[in-house]
């Protein structure tokens, strides 16, 4: 068996952070659909985190390759 090359992203990379935020929103959406207590507030907070993160990423200058 040959070892695979790792395709994992660095933990601090912006794409990894956006994936974590997206996962959090999906998790909270499922909690809301299941009528879990506090799901509305948790989803609101998760969406605010995404909004703030997207706004802060837009301010960073894009590097050209």
C-alpha positions as CSV (number, residue, x, y, z in Angstrom):
1,X,0.0,0.0,0.0
2,X,1.5,3.4,-1.0
3,X,1.1,6.4,1.3
4,X,-1.1,9.2,0.1
5,X,-0.1,12.8,-0.1
6,X,-2.0,14.9,2.4
7,X,-4.4,17.3,0.8
8,X,-5.4,18.8,4.1
9,X,-5.4,22.6,4.4
10,X,-3.5,24.4,7.1
11,X,-5.6,25.0,10.2
12,X,-5.3,28.8,10.0
13,X,-5.9,29.1,6.3
14,X,-8.9,31.2,5.2
15,X,-10.5,28.4,3.3
16,X,-10.3,26.1,6.4
17,X,-11.9,28.8,8.5
18,X,-14.7,29.3,6.0
19,X,-15.3,25.6,6.0
20,X,-15.6,25.6,9.8
21,X,-18.0,28.5,9.7
22,X,-20.1,26.8,7.0
23,X,-20.2,23.6,9.0
24,X,-21.4,25.6,12.1
25,X,-24.2,27.2,10.1
26,X,-25.4,23.8,8.8
27,X,-25.2,22.3,12.3
28,X,-27.3,25.2,13.7
29,X,-29.8,24.9,10.9
30,X,-30.3,21.2,11.7
31,X,-30.8,22.1,15.3
32,X,-33.5,24.6,14.3
33,X,-35.3,22.1,12.1
34,X,-35.3,19.6,15.1
35,X,-36.9,22.4,17.3
36,X,-34.0,22.3,19.8
37,X,-34.2,25.0,22.5
38,X,-32.0,28.0,21.7
39,X,-31.5,27.0,18.1
40,X,-32.7,30.4,16.8
41,X,-30.2,32.3,18.8
42,X,-27.4,29.9,17.9
43,X,-28.1,30.1,14.2
44,X,-28.2,33.9,14.4
45,X,-24.8,34.0,16.1
46,X,-23.3,31.6,13.6
47,X,-24.6,33.7,10.7
48,X,-23.2,36.9,12.3
49,X,-19.8,35.1,12.6
50,X,-19.9,34.3,8.9
51,X,-20.9,37.9,8.0
52,X,-18.1,39.4,10.1
53,X,-15.6,36.9,8.7
54,X,-16.6,37.7,5.1
55,X,-16.4,41.4,5.7
56,X,-12.9,41.1,7.3
57,X,-11.7,38.9,4.4
58,X,-13.0,41.5,1.9
59,X,-10.7,44.2,3.5
60,X,-7.6,42.1,3.1
61,X,-5.7,42.8,-0.2
62,X,-5.7,39.8,-2.5
63,X,-2.2,38.6,-3.4
64,X,-1.5,37.9,-7.1
65,X,0.0,34.7,-8.1
